Each structure stands twice: as C-alpha cells, then as structure tokens.
Amino acid sequence: MEEFASIIAQASEGGGNILIPAFAVGRTQEIIFHLGELYQKGKLKQQAVYLDSPMAIATTEVYHRYQDVFNSEDSAALRQGKSGSLHTFLPVLRYSRTTEESMALNRIQKGAIIIAGSGMCNGGRIRHHFKHNLWRRSSHVIIVGFQARGTPGRALVDGAKVLRLGGEGIAVNATIHTLGGFSAHASQSQLLDWIKNFEKPHPRLYLIHGEPGAKTAFRERLSQEGWSAEIPHHGESISF
C-alpha cells in the first residue's frame, strides 16, 4: 500500500504521534502486517507501535498462533530478513492491555503509532487518545475504514474543526488521512457474484447494511440483474 507508506513517512517527518482507529478483528491485524512490511524494508521510522485494545491483542495472538495457514504470499513476507513470525516481523509492536498501560501512552508526545478501537471512533480507547493528541498540529490520524453517518470518525473525514467527546470540544488540529484500501466489505460486483450462486427459486433478499443511498443503488442494480430486494424500514419485522 504505497499511499499508506507515504502517510507514515510524512507523519514521521512531522515528529508527532499517529493515531489509527481500527476494528479489533481483521482490520487491526492487516494494519500490523503492513507496518511489519515497512519495518522490514527500513521504512518505519517510528520508535514504537502500540496496540491499545484487549480484544485486538487477543485476536492478534490467534493470528500468530495459526500463521501456518497464511497464504503463500504472506508467509513469504514473514520470512523476510530475520523474521519468522508475527512477533518478530514487527518487533517494535507493544501491547497495552490494562487501563494503566493505556493511560501511560498520554506521556508520549511524538514518535509513536497508536492503534485502538473503536473503528468508527464512537467508543473505546481511541477517544481517550484523541483528547491528548487531536489538538496537536504534529499529530496525524489515519482513517482506514468506512465511517457511518453520525459517528465521530465520519465527522473527522468530513473535515470537522471541533470534535465533541464526552461533552468536551476538542480542536481538530491534527492532519486527517483517509484510506479506502483497507476496507473489508465486498463491492457491489462481488456481492452480485456471490448472489448468482443461488439457484432458482431465488431467495428473499433484504438489504440491511449500508447507507440509504448505497442500499437504494444496490437494489436497482439487483433489479437490473433480475433480482428483487427489499430495504426494511426502522422498526419493521421480518419473519421467515
């Protein structure tokens, strides 16, 4: 991910911390893997990467335990240099399991990458780190996933100058970066390819995930392909 590498390099030149809100399962581990690739190439200048999420830490350990089932490309990447496992692939990775360890990160003003949940910034430890970093002009925030309307993450993507957290307004002086390449959601074409595996009679389709405009557009696309889909309304019950 060239864009990701470019942002990491830009942030390192500024000297501030990098905050990455990320979902604990899947997204976090993908970020760690790409940071490991940068480290192995000598392109990661940050002093430490902190994973500040008990659930993400537990999930990462599962990935480490079963890395023998990685695909051939990722397994080959892990063997770069002296690396042989996820632990040695990114040796600057540190786990912050306890509340006290998380709070101790407040004392770090530069040179750190902090990965924390939640992915849309509407809960979790990332909000805690926003309070101590978002107002710093040297800080960087990398948004690596879709941000739903009404979430703090969406407000940052849309250019908010002040973010309200727990009744307190935090000035947004940090540089906000948005990356779409880490999205784990299937595209319309991928969903259509999956749906086409069903034989007639077609199953009933309900579109319940996504923003209103996207769901409407997908329903129209399905109609063009000969499928009928419904978009349930709030409070509506569906029985099978």
Secondary structure as GFF3:
##gff-version 3
##sequence-region A 1 240
A	DSSP	alpha_helix	2	14	.	.	.	ID=ss1
A	DSSP	beta_strand	18	21	.	.	.	ID=ss2
A	DSSP	alpha_helix	27	40	.	.	.	ID=ss3
A	DSSP	beta_strand	48	52	.	.	.	ID=ss4
A	DSSP	alpha_helix	54	65	.	.	.	ID=ss5
A	DSSP	three_ten_helix	67	69	.	.	.	ID=ss6
A	DSSP	alpha_helix	72	78	.	.	.	ID=ss7
A	DSSP	alpha_helix	86	89	.	.	.	ID=ss8
A	DSSP	beta_strand	93	95	.	.	.	ID=ss9
A	DSSP	alpha_helix	99	104	.	.	.	ID=ss10
A	DSSP	three_ten_helix	105	107	.	.	.	ID=ss11
A	DSSP	beta_strand	112	116	.	.	.	ID=ss12
A	DSSP	alpha_helix	126	133	.	.	.	ID=ss13
A	DSSP	beta_strand	140	143	.	.	.	ID=ss14
A	DSSP	alpha_helix	152	157	.	.	.	ID=ss15
A	DSSP	beta_strand	162	165	.	.	.	ID=ss16
A	DSSP	beta_strand	168	171	.	.	.	ID=ss17
A	DSSP	beta_strand	175	178	.	.	.	ID=ss18
A	DSSP	alpha_helix	188	195	.	.	.	ID=ss19
A	DSSP	beta_strand	205	206	.	.	.	ID=ss20
A	DSSP	alpha_helix	212	224	.	.	.	ID=ss21
A	DSSP	beta_strand	229	230	.	.	.	ID=ss22
###
